[in-house]
Amino acid sequence: MPQLDTSTWFITIVSMIITLFIVFQLKISKHNFPKDPESKYTKSPTITTPWEKKWTKIYSPLSLPLQ
């Protein structure tokens, strides 16, 4: 039974990986990616509520004086 010659496997595998890398780089470089999305400034409607105009204090039941 003859022995399998594996002396050329390393260069074959390395050249295959390099070739695949180059092919994928070329494919990716030809692809047109969309530009970065720019945020559109949208003015949110300002609705004034009565409680925004005056300062109110909220009393916690535990902070009230004992009766």
N, C-alpha and C positions, 0 to 999 in steps of 0.2 A: 504494500500500500504506500503510495507516494506521500511525501511530506508536503503540507500546505505552505507555500511561500508567503510569508506575511511581511516581508521587508518593505514592500511598497505601500502598505496600508496607511501608514502615518501621513505620507505626502498626499495620498489620495483623499483622505478624510480632511486634512487641512485645506487643500485646494478646493474641495467641495464646499466647505464652510465659508471660505473667502468668496467664492463665486456666488453663493446664496446671499451673502451679505451685500455684495455689489448689486446683484439683481434687485433685491428689495430696496436698496437705497435709490436706485434709478426709478423704480416704480413709485416710491413715495415722493420723490422730487417732482414727478410729473403730475402729481395729484394737486388740484387746486383746493386749498383749505379756505373756509370762510374767514373773513376778517373778524377781529375781536368785536364782540357786540358792545356798542356804545350805549350807555345808560341815557335814556331820555328823561329829561327833567320834567316831572309832572307835578304841577302845583296842586297840593291837596287842599280841598275846600276847608276853610276855617269856620267852624261853627262855634259861636260863643254860647256858653251855657250860663245860667244865673250863678251857679256856684263857683265859676271861675273868676267872677268879678270881685267877690268878697272872700275874706279869710274866715274859715269856720274851724272851730275846735271840736274835736270828737272826744267825748269823755268816756273813758273806760269804766265799767261798773266797779272795778277793783280800786280805782283811784278816787272814787267819791268818798266823802266823809261818812263815817259810821253813824247810823241813826240811833 
